[in-house]
Amino acid sequence: MDNRLIVALDVPNALAGLELAKKIGDAASFYKIGLGMLTGGGLALANELKQEHGKRIFLDMKFFDIGATVQAAVKGIAQYDLDFLTVHGDPHVVRAAKQGAAGSNLKILAVTILTSLDRADLDAGLIVPGDLAEIVATRAARAFEAGADGVIASPREAAAIRALPESAGRLIVTPGVRPAGAEAGDQKRIETPATAIANGADHIVVGRPIWQAADPRAAAQAIQAELASA
């Protein structure tokens, strides 16, 4: 299986997530579990998929807090032997997360700018003025300098991040990926799976086009086929 595809299990609870993973079967080997499922047994599902089904797990928590709190939270997560964990890309958060993950195989991925945001959203949030793509690249560079194992960014910024000297040996994971013809939903900076990989992404994250499909397994297989030909 091509683990470049990460399927987002954006369903209400662990039972629905496990059912979806069973439907997808061997068409995916890597799953993302996010905040939306945290109170619905998300950590239990992550552990079950990892330990009993041999899947890789991306825990998308997007931690942001003072350093000591982030470090403690990540240290707690690290005991589950998962694969990826997201934190916000502010350097103090990344450094604390790396300290919390010390001694484990957990990779810390830093969020640059959420793929559901555009320049107008940044203005509303009082984020520094300037070109959004340049801000993403700058945040990625600073996250790498702080020790991040990789970054989260839209596929539209992947090439600029991959061109950074600091990106050597680091991961680029891209949500905001939609097969051709799929609805964008709440994502604003999207590209197709093949384009994301061509732009330098190591992994793509796809949710609704798979779990909302009449046949999730077939939808995942179609994306895998596109990645294989990329």
C-alpha positions in Angstrom: 0.0 0.0 0.0 1.1 3.6 -0.8 1.2 5.3 2.6 1.4 8.7 0.9 -2.4 8.8 1.2 -3.6 9.6 4.7 -7.4 9.2 5.1 -9.0 11.6 7.5 -11.5 9.8 9.7 -13.6 12.9 10.2 -16.6 11.0 11.6 -18.3 11.5 14.9 -16.9 8.7 17.0 -14.6 5.7 17.2 -17.3 3.2 16.2 -18.0 5.1 13.0 -14.3 5.5 12.4 -13.6 1.8 12.8 -16.5 0.9 10.5 -15.1 3.3 7.9 -11.6 1.9 8.2 -13.0 -1.6 7.7 -14.9 -0.5 4.5 -11.7 1.0 3.1 -9.7 -2.1 4.0 -6.3 -2.5 2.3 -6.9 0.6 0.1 -5.3 2.7 2.8 -2.7 2.1 5.5 -2.5 5.6 7.1 -5.3 7.4 9.0 -5.8 10.8 10.5 -7.8 11.2 13.7 -8.6 14.8 14.7 -10.1 16.9 17.4 -13.6 16.3 16.2 -13.4 12.7 17.4 -11.4 13.3 20.5 -14.4 13.1 22.8 -15.8 10.2 20.8 -13.1 7.8 21.6 -10.5 9.1 19.2 -7.4 8.0 21.2 -8.9 4.5 21.7 -9.5 4.2 18.0 -6.0 5.4 17.2 -4.5 2.8 19.5 -6.7 0.0 18.1 -5.9 0.8 14.4 -2.2 1.0 15.2 -1.8 -2.0 17.5 -4.5 -4.4 16.2 -4.7 -3.5 12.5 -1.2 -2.4 11.7 -2.2 1.0 10.5 -0.1 4.2 10.7 -1.8 7.0 12.7 -1.7 10.8 12.3 -3.1 12.4 15.4 -4.2 15.9 14.4 -4.5 17.8 17.7 -3.0 21.2 16.6 -1.7 21.8 20.2 -1.1 25.5 21.1 -0.3 26.6 24.7 2.5 27.7 26.9 5.6 25.5 26.5 5.3 23.5 29.7 1.7 22.5 28.9 2.5 21.5 25.3 5.5 19.5 26.5 3.3 17.6 29.0 0.5 17.0 26.5 2.9 15.6 23.9 4.7 13.4 26.4 1.3 11.9 27.2 0.5 11.3 23.5 4.0 9.8 22.9 3.2 6.8 25.0 0.7 5.6 22.4 3.4 4.8 19.8 1.6 6.8 17.1 3.3 8.3 14.0 2.5 12.0 13.5 1.2 14.7 15.8 0.3 18.3 14.9 1.1 21.4 16.8 0.9 25.0 15.8 4.0 26.2 14.1 5.1 28.9 16.5 8.7 28.1 17.5 8.1 28.0 21.2 5.3 25.4 20.7 7.5 23.3 18.3 10.4 23.3 20.7 8.2 22.2 23.6 6.6 19.5 21.5 9.9 18.1 20.5 11.0 17.9 24.1 7.7 16.1 25.0 8.3 13.6 22.2 11.9 12.9 23.1 12.7 9.2 23.2 9.8 8.2 21.0 9.3 7.8 17.3 6.5 10.4 17.2 7.1 13.0 14.5 6.0 16.5 15.3 4.3 18.3 12.4 4.0 22.1 12.6 0.9 23.8 11.2 1.7 26.8 9.0 -1.5 28.4 7.9 -4.8 26.4 7.9 -5.9 25.4 4.5 -9.4 26.8 5.2 -8.0 30.3 5.5 -7.2 33.0 2.9 -5.8 36.5 3.1 -9.1 38.0 4.2 -9.2 35.5 7.1 -5.6 36.5 8.1 -6.5 40.1 8.0 -9.5 39.4 10.3 -7.2 37.6 12.7 -4.6 40.5 12.7 -2.0 38.3 11.1 1.0 40.1 9.6 0.3 41.6 6.2 1.8 40.2 3.0 1.5 37.4 0.5 -0.1 34.3 2.2 2.3 31.9 0.4 5.3 33.8 1.6 4.0 33.8 5.2 3.5 30.0 5.0 7.1 29.5 3.7 8.5 31.7 6.5 6.5 29.9 9.2 7.7 26.6 7.8 11.3 27.7 7.9 11.0 28.9 11.5 9.3 25.6 12.5 12.1 23.6 10.9 14.7 25.7 12.7 12.8 25.0 16.0 13.1 21.2 15.3 9.9 20.3 13.5 10.0 16.9 11.7 7.7 18.3 9.1 5.0 20.9 8.4 1.4 21.1 7.4 0.6 23.4 4.5 -1.7 23.5 1.4 -0.4 21.9 -1.8 -0.2 25.3 -3.3 2.7 26.2 -0.9 4.4 22.8 -1.0 6.9 23.7 -3.8 8.0 26.9 -2.0 8.5 24.9 1.2 10.4 22.1 -0.5 12.7 24.7 -2.0 13.8 25.9 1.4 17.3 24.7 2.5 15.7 23.9 5.9 13.3 21.4 4.3 16.0 18.8 3.5 15.0 15.5 5.2 11.7 17.0 6.6 8.2 16.1 5.8 5.5 18.1 4.0 2.0 16.9 4.6 -0.8 18.6 2.6 -4.5 18.7 3.5 -6.7 20.7 1.1 -6.4 17.9 -1.5 -9.4 17.1 -3.7 -9.7 14.7 -6.7 -10.6 16.5 -9.9 -14.3 17.4 -9.9 -14.7 17.0 -6.1 -16.3 19.8 -4.1 -13.9 22.1 -2.2 -16.1 22.2 0.9 -14.6 24.5 3.5 -11.1 24.3 1.9 -9.8 27.4 0.1 -6.4 26.4 -1.2 -6.8 23.1 -2.9 -5.1 21.0 -5.6 -5.4 17.4 -6.9 -3.5 14.5 -5.4 -1.1 14.3 -8.3 -0.4 18.0 -8.2 0.3 18.0 -4.5 2.9 15.2 -4.9 4.4 16.9 -7.9 4.7 20.1 -5.8 6.8 18.3 -3.2 4.3 16.8 -0.7 5.3 13.6 1.0 1.8 12.8 2.2 -1.7 14.0 1.2 -4.7 14.1 3.6 -8.1 13.3 2.1 -11.3 13.2 4.0 -14.7 13.9 2.6 -14.1 12.7 -0.9 -13.5 9.3 0.6 -15.8 9.0 3.6 -18.7 10.7 1.9 -18.4 8.5 -1.2 -21.0 5.7 -1.8 -18.0 3.3 -1.9 -15.2 4.6 0.3 -12.9 1.8 -0.7 -13.2 2.5 -4.4 -12.7 6.3 -3.7 -9.5 5.5 -1.9 -8.3 3.1 -4.6 -8.9 5.8 -7.2 -6.7 8.2 -5.3 -4.0 5.6 -4.9 -4.1 5.0 -8.6 -3.6 8.7 -9.3 -0.6 8.8 -6.8 0.9 5.8 -8.5 0.9 7.6 -11.9 2.0 10.9 -10.4 
